[in-house]
Amino acid sequence: MVMGEQTLEIDLAVIGGGPGGYSAAFRAADLGLDVALINAEERLGGVCLRRGCIPTKALLDAAHIIEDGMKAREWGIMFSDFGIDLEKLRQHKQGVVDQLVSGVESLAKMRDVQLIEGRAVFESSNQVRIQGTSDFAHVKFEHAILASGSKPMSLPGVEFKDQGRIMSSAGALELKDIPERLLVIGGGYIGLEMGTTYAALGSKVTMVEMLDGILPGVDRTLVRYLKRRVKKNFEALHLKTTVASLEEQDEKVVVTLEGKVKEKVQEFDRVLVAVGRKPNSEDIGLENTDVKLDQKGFVQVDEQRRTQDPRIFAIGDVVGDPMLAHKAMFEGKVAADVIAGEPAAFDVMAIPAVVYTDPQIAYCGWMEDEARENGYDVKVARFPWTASGRATTMDAREGITKLVFDVESKRLLGMGVTGRGAEDLIAEGVFAIEMGAVAEDLALTIHPHPTLSETVAEAAEAFLGLATHIFSKRS
């Protein structure tokens, strides 16, 4: 050890200050462990809170207000003083982030979690070196939880620059301007959410997706309503199309496209690359431990989130899909419980996913193809929102609630929702799947009227052939 270097000895070192990391640290501290939370950034929150989930939703809510204002004209409501103050919108977004980050940091202090700013690099299975401004050069631990997260993938030969016109999702969230023409590369949830935001703010958005549909892997019944809206609100949607080249010039980006598109060469003011994320597992010294990675660089873990190194656990994006904050938070609590000697395992049956577009898409469990692949004889029940009184009052009839049941047991296997408020409705499906609910459990639960939640009960009634607001023959 170099003279003057200090080593902190601790029960648990949590590496990464995102939702998974701070959830793990807080749970471990609540269970009596001495915890250090090592964060490479100046403030806690990680990608989700500071450059992802939270700021994205703040901007999406602004976009929804704009869309609702436009729709209100059809109802006879006019807003004469309407405009966008970009600086105030940025301040609003940042204010939301700062408030939540401050709250998390206050909770860390209340729990006596020691915050260490710096980048952690494993020197061995029980020690990391801190690269940064920390008072400690090393942290020695009994156990560690790796929650290092992920970062945006780029295209070959393309770099994200602070002042460049080719942006990652983090760059797009800075809202430097409202480009007249924006190209979004990638039809996944990040590209769609950011494209929706910029389209509402006034950009002419073009989206290209290399596969034959947006949101690859998501049930097509749920996606079709969103696809209609994208075609209406975006300047263009090009499927089965790839980007051959990007050339950034002073005031524009020249893009060459390949695939089902007439104009092969097009110009845009900005380009958002949203083609996926990759794990932050490189250059952190894992070769000095017994931790194993798969071919894509994700850390391999068991159901208790243990790696192949008995001292080291891993959670969140760095262990693979689904790359969702709530999944990371749950994993963090499982790992902390196991380290503290509590019985725990990551054995969930349904992890909800939400796409915060308009309309929203949310789903959990197995849709019919997945259920059949897992050996179930299934029956699908659907309730179209054209038959929902609440959806009609909101002028939000473009939606559907879909339930997948096992025919023999009538147990709920999966749920999908497209429409306004899908983000909240999906929790009922998660709960029902986890508790092993059958169709009658959902159908006989009284839902308030008029609400969108009624669509869940009526979809269950449709499975039983007893729906009130749609006709369905009883089996």
C-alpha positions in Angstrom: 0.0 0.0 0.0 1.2 3.5 -0.9 2.1 5.6 2.1 -0.8 7.7 3.3 -3.5 5.7 1.5 -6.4 4.9 3.7 -8.5 1.8 3.7 -12.1 1.7 4.9 -13.2 -1.7 6.3 -16.9 -2.3 6.0 -19.5 -5.1 6.1 -21.0 -4.3 2.7 -19.8 -2.2 -0.2 -22.5 -1.3 -2.7 -21.1 -0.2 -6.1 -23.4 2.1 -8.0 -25.8 4.8 -6.8 -28.8 4.1 -9.0 -32.2 2.8 -7.8 -30.8 -0.8 -7.5 -27.7 0.3 -5.6 -29.3 2.7 -3.1 -32.3 0.3 -2.5 -29.8 -2.4 -1.6 -27.7 -0.1 0.6 -30.8 1.2 2.4 -32.2 -2.4 3.0 -28.9 -3.6 4.3 -28.5 -0.7 6.6 -32.1 -1.2 7.9 -31.0 -4.8 8.7 -28.1 -3.7 10.8 -25.1 -3.9 8.4 -22.4 -1.3 8.2 -22.7 -0.1 4.6 -20.7 2.0 2.1 -22.3 3.2 -1.1 -19.7 3.9 -3.7 -20.9 6.1 -6.5 -18.8 7.2 -9.5 -20.9 10.4 -9.9 -21.2 13.4 -7.7 -24.9 12.7 -6.8 -27.0 9.6 -6.2 -29.8 8.5 -8.6 -28.0 6.9 -11.4 -29.4 6.8 -15.0 -33.0 6.3 -14.0 -33.4 9.2 -11.7 -31.0 11.7 -13.3 -30.8 10.8 -17.0 -33.6 8.3 -17.7 -36.9 7.4 -16.1 -37.7 10.5 -14.1 -36.6 13.3 -16.5 -38.2 11.5 -19.4 -41.5 11.3 -17.6 -41.3 15.0 -16.7 -41.0 15.8 -20.4 -43.6 13.3 -21.5 -46.1 14.8 -19.0 -45.4 18.2 -20.7 -46.0 16.6 -24.1 -49.3 15.1 -22.9 -50.5 18.5 -21.7 -49.8 19.9 -25.1 -51.7 17.1 -26.8 -54.6 17.4 -24.4 -54.7 21.2 -25.1 -54.9 20.5 -28.8 -57.6 17.9 -28.2 -59.6 20.2 -26.0 -60.4 22.4 -29.0 -62.6 19.6 -30.3 -64.5 19.8 -27.0 -65.0 23.6 -27.3 -62.2 24.6 -25.0 -59.8 27.2 -26.4 -56.5 28.4 -25.0 -55.5 31.7 -26.6 -52.2 32.1 -24.8 -50.3 29.0 -25.7 -46.6 28.6 -26.3 -43.4 26.8 -25.1 -40.8 28.4 -22.9 -37.9 26.0 -23.4 -35.8 27.4 -20.5 -38.7 27.0 -18.0 -39.4 23.5 -19.3 -35.7 22.6 -18.7 -35.9 24.1 -15.2 -39.0 22.1 -14.4 -37.4 18.9 -15.5 -34.2 19.6 -13.5 -36.2 20.7 -10.5 -38.1 17.4 -10.4 -34.7 15.5 -10.6 -33.0 17.7 -8.0 -35.9 17.3 -5.5 -35.9 13.5 -5.8 -32.1 13.2 -5.7 -32.0 15.3 -2.5 -34.6 13.1 -0.9 -32.6 10.0 -1.7 -29.4 11.5 -0.3 -31.2 12.6 2.9 -32.4 9.0 3.4 -28.8 7.8 3.0 -27.7 10.1 5.8 -30.6 9.1 8.0 -29.5 5.5 7.7 -25.8 6.2 8.3 -24.9 4.8 4.9 -21.4 6.1 4.1 -21.3 7.8 0.7 -18.1 7.5 -1.2 -17.6 9.4 -4.5 -15.4 7.7 -6.9 -15.1 4.8 -9.3 -14.6 1.4 -7.8 -12.2 -1.1 -9.4 -11.9 -4.6 -7.9 -8.4 -5.4 -6.7 -9.5 -8.7 -5.2 -12.6 -10.6 -4.1 -12.8 -8.5 -1.0 -11.3 -5.1 -1.9 -11.8 -2.3 -4.4 -9.6 0.7 -5.2 -11.4 4.1 -5.4 -10.5 6.2 -8.3 -11.7 9.7 -7.6 -11.9 12.4 -4.8 -12.7 10.1 -1.9 -10.7 10.2 1.4 -10.3 6.5 1.0 -8.1 4.9 -1.5 -9.4 1.4 -0.8 -12.6 -0.2 0.6 -12.3 -3.7 2.1 -15.5 -5.6 2.6 -17.1 -8.8 3.7 -19.5 -8.6 0.8 -20.1 -6.4 -2.2 -23.2 -5.8 -4.4 -22.3 -4.7 -7.9 -25.0 -2.3 -9.3 -22.9 -0.6 -12.0 -25.8 -0.3 -14.4 -25.6 0.1 -18.2 -24.9 2.8 -20.8 -26.3 3.6 -24.3 -25.0 1.7 -27.3 -24.0 3.6 -30.3 -23.6 2.7 -34.0 -20.2 1.6 -35.3 -17.9 4.5 -35.7 -20.3 7.0 -34.1 -19.5 8.8 -30.8 -21.8 10.8 -28.6 -20.3 14.3 -28.1 -21.4 16.9 -25.6 -21.9 19.5 -28.3 -22.7 17.2 -31.1 -25.8 16.8 -33.1 -25.9 13.0 -32.8 -27.3 12.3 -29.4 -27.8 9.5 -26.9 -31.0 9.4 -24.8 -29.1 11.4 -22.1 -28.2 14.1 -24.7 -31.8 14.3 -25.9 -33.0 14.8 -22.3 -30.9 18.0 -22.0 -33.4 19.6 -24.4 -30.8 21.9 -25.9 -33.3 23.0 -28.6 -36.4 21.8 -30.5 -34.9 20.6 -33.8 -37.1 21.2 -36.9 -36.2 17.7 -38.1 -35.2 14.9 -35.8 -34.2 11.4 -36.8 -34.8 8.6 -34.2 -32.8 5.5 -34.8 -34.5 2.6 -33.1 -38.1 1.8 -32.5 -37.8 0.6 -28.9 -39.4 2.2 -25.9 -36.6 4.8 -25.4 -36.8 6.0 -29.0 -40.6 6.1 -29.0 -40.8 8.0 -25.7 -38.3 10.6 -26.8 -39.8 10.8 -30.3 -43.2 11.3 -28.8 -41.9 14.2 -26.6 -40.1 16.0 -29.4 -43.0 15.6 -31.8 -45.3 17.2 -29.2 -42.9 20.0 -28.8 -43.0 20.7 -32.6 -40.2 18.6 -34.2 -40.9 16.7 -37.4 -39.8 13.3 -36.3 -38.7 10.5 -38.5 -38.1 7.0 -37.0 -36.2 4.1 -38.5 -36.3 0.6 -37.2 -34.4 -2.3 -38.6 -37.1 -4.9 -37.8 -40.6 -5.1 -39.2 -42.3 -3.4 -36.3 -41.9 -1.0 -33.5 -41.4 -2.3 -30.0 -39.9 -5.6 -31.1 -40.9 -8.4 -28.7 -44.0 -6.7 -27.4 -47.4 -8.3 -28.1 -48.7 -7.0 -31.5 -52.3 -6.6 -30.2 -51.0 -4.0 -27.8 -48.7 -2.3 -30.3 -51.1 -1.7 -33.1 -52.9 1.3 -31.4 -49.5 3.0 -30.8 -48.4 2.3 -34.3 -51.4 4.2 -35.6 -50.6 7.2 -33.4 -46.9 7.1 -34.4 -47.8 7.2 -38.1 -50.1 10.1 -37.4 -47.8 12.2 -35.2 -44.4 11.4 -36.8 -43.3 12.8 -40.1 -42.3 9.2 -41.2 -41.9 5.7 -39.8 -39.5 3.5 -41.8 -39.5 -0.2 -40.9 -37.0 -2.8 -42.2 -34.6 0.2 -42.6 -31.0 0.7 -41.4 -28.6 3.5 -41.3 -25.6 3.1 -43.6 -23.9 6.3 -42.6 -24.1 9.4 -40.5 -22.1 12.5 -41.4 -22.3 15.4 -38.9 -21.8 18.8 -40.5 -22.0 22.3 -39.0 -25.7 22.8 -39.0 -27.0 19.3 -39.9 -26.5 15.6 -40.0 -26.5 13.9 -43.4 -27.9 10.4 -43.1 -27.8 7.5 -45.7 -30.6 5.0 -45.2 -30.9 1.4 -46.5 -34.2 -0.5 -46.8 -37.8 0.3 -47.4 -37.4 4.1 -48.0 -37.6 6.2 -51.2 -35.1 8.9 -50.2 -31.9 7.2 -49.4 -30.0 10.4 -48.4 -31.8 12.7 -46.0 -30.8 15.7 -43.8 -31.7 16.3 -40.1 -31.0 18.9 -37.5 -30.4 16.3 -34.9 -30.2 12.5 -34.6 -31.1 10.4 -31.6 -29.5 6.9 -31.5 -31.6 4.6 -29.4 -30.5 1.1 -30.4 -30.1 -0.4 -26.9 -27.9 -0.4 -23.9 -24.9 -2.5 -22.8 -23.7 -3.4 -19.3 -21.1 -1.5 -17.3 -18.9 -4.5 -16.6 -15.7 -3.6 -18.5 -12.6 -2.1 -16.9 -13.8 -2.5 -13.3 -11.4 -5.3 -12.3 -13.8 -8.2 -12.4 -10.8 -10.3 -13.8 -9.4 -10.0 -10.2 -12.4 -11.8 -8.8 -14.2 -15.1 -9.6 -17.2 -13.2 -11.2 -18.2 -14.6 -14.5 -19.7 -12.8 -17.5 -21.8 -14.1 -20.4 -20.9 -13.5 -24.1 -22.7 -10.1 -24.0 -20.8 -8.9 -20.9 -23.6 -9.4 -18.4 -22.7 -10.7 -14.9 -24.0 -14.2 -14.3 -26.0 -14.6 -11.0 -28.3 -17.1 -9.4 -31.7 -16.6 -7.9 -30.3 -14.9 -4.8 -28.2 -12.6 -7.1 -24.9 -14.3 -6.1 -22.2 -14.3 -8.6 -19.7 -17.2 -8.8 -17.6 -15.3 -6.4 -19.1 -16.0 -2.9 -18.4 -12.5 -1.6 -19.9 -10.6 -4.6 -23.5 -10.2 -5.6 -24.8 -8.3 -8.7 -28.1 -6.6 -9.5 -29.8 -4.4 -12.1 -28.9 -3.7 -15.7 -25.4 -5.3 -15.3 -27.0 -8.7 -14.9 -29.3 -8.4 -17.9 -32.8 -8.0 -19.1 -35.3 -6.6 -18.3 -33.3 -3.4 -17.8 -35.9 -1.8 -15.5 -35.4 0.2 -12.4 -38.1 -1.6 -10.4 -36.5 -4.9 -11.2 -33.2 -3.6 -10.0 -34.7 -2.3 -6.8 -36.3 -5.6 -6.0 -33.1 -7.5 -6.8 -31.2 -5.1 -4.5 -33.5 -5.9 -1.6 -33.1 -9.6 -2.3 -29.3 -9.4 -2.3 -29.2 -7.3 0.9 -31.6 -9.8 2.7 -29.4 -12.8 1.7 -26.3 -11.0 2.9 -28.0 -10.2 6.2 -29.0 -13.8 6.7 -32.6 -13.4 5.8 -34.4 -16.0 3.5 -34.8 -14.4 0.1 -34.7 -15.2 -3.6 -35.6 -13.5 -6.9 -38.4 -15.8 -7.8 -41.0 -13.4 -9.2 -43.7 -14.6 -11.7 -44.4 -11.2 -13.3 -42.3 -8.1 -13.9 -44.3 -5.2 -15.3 -43.0 -3.2 -18.2 -44.5 0.2 -19.2 -44.0 2.3 -22.4 -44.9 5.9 -21.5 -46.1 6.9 -24.9 -49.6 8.1 -25.9 -51.3 5.7 -25.7 -49.3 3.9 -23.1 -48.5 0.2 -23.2 -48.1 -2.0 -20.2 -47.7 -5.7 -19.8 -46.7 -8.4 -17.4 -46.5 -12.2 -17.2 -46.9 -14.3 -20.4 -48.8 -13.3 -23.5 -50.4 -16.2 -25.4 -47.4 -17.3 -27.5 -45.1 -17.4 -24.5 -47.8 -19.2 -22.4 -48.2 -21.9 -25.1 -44.4 -22.3 -25.4 -44.4 -23.0 -21.7 -47.0 -25.8 -22.1 -50.3 -24.1 -21.3 -53.6 -24.4 -23.2 -54.6 -20.8 -23.2 -57.7 -18.6 -23.8 -57.4 -14.9 -24.4 -60.0 -12.4 -23.3 -60.0 -8.8 -24.6 -62.0 -5.8 -23.6 -61.9 -2.9 -26.2 -61.9 0.5 -24.7 -64.5 1.6 -27.3 -66.9 -0.1 -24.8 -65.5 1.8 -21.8 -67.6 4.7 -20.5 -64.5 6.2 -18.8 -62.4 6.0 -21.8 -65.1 7.6 -23.9 -65.4 10.6 -21.5 -61.6 11.0 -21.8 -61.6 10.7 -25.6 -59.2 7.8 -25.0 -61.0 5.0 -26.8 -57.9 3.8 -28.6 -57.0 1.1 -26.2 -57.5 -2.5 -25.1 -57.2 -4.6 -21.9 -56.1 -8.1 -22.7 -55.9 -11.1 -20.3 -54.4 -14.5 -20.9 -55.8 -17.4 -18.9 -54.9 -21.1 -18.5 -58.0 -22.9 -19.8 -57.9 -25.8 -17.3 -57.3 -23.8 -14.1 -58.7 -20.4 -15.2 -55.5 -18.9 -13.7 -54.3 -15.6 -15.0 -51.0 -16.0 -16.8 -50.5 -12.6 -18.4 -52.0 -9.1 -18.8 -51.5 -6.4 -21.3 -53.0 -2.9 -21.5 -52.8 -0.2 -24.2 -54.3 3.2 -23.3 -54.2 6.1 -21.0 -53.3 5.2 -17.4 -51.9 1.7 -18.4 -49.0 2.4 -16.1 -51.3 2.1 -13.1 -53.7 -0.6 -14.3 -50.9 -3.1 -14.8 -50.2 -3.4 -11.1 -53.5 -5.3 -10.7 -52.4 -7.8 -13.2 -49.0 -8.3 -11.4 -50.7 -8.8 -8.1 -53.2 -11.2 -9.6 -50.5 -13.3 -11.2 -48.4 -13.4 -8.1 -51.3 -14.5 -5.9 -52.5 -17.2 -8.4 -55.8 -15.4 -9.1 -58.4 -17.1 -11.4 -60.8 -15.4 -13.7 -63.6 -15.3 -11.1 -61.3 -13.5 -8.6 -61.0 -10.6 -11.1 -64.6 -10.7 -12.3 -66.1 -10.8 -8.8 -64.0 -7.9 -7.5 -66.1 -4.8 -7.6 -64.3 -2.1 -9.5 -65.5 1.6 -9.2 -67.6 3.0 -12.1 -66.8 4.8 -14.3 -63.1 4.0 -14.3 -60.6 2.4 -16.6 -60.0 -0.3 -14.0 -63.4 -1.7 -14.9 -61.9 -3.0 -18.1 -59.9 -5.5 -16.2 -63.0 -7.0 -14.6 -64.9 -6.9 -17.9 -62.1 -8.7 -19.7 -62.3 -11.4 -17.0 -66.1 -11.5 -17.4 -65.5 -11.9 -21.2 -63.4 -15.0 -20.5 -66.3 -16.4 -18.5 -68.8 -15.3 -21.2 -70.5 -12.9 -18.8 -69.3 -9.4 -19.9 -71.8 -6.6 -19.5 -70.6 -4.1 -22.0 -69.5 -6.4 -24.8 -71.2 -9.5 -26.2 -69.4 -12.8 -25.6 -70.8 -16.2 -25.9 -70.4 -18.4 -22.9 -68.3 -21.5 -23.4 
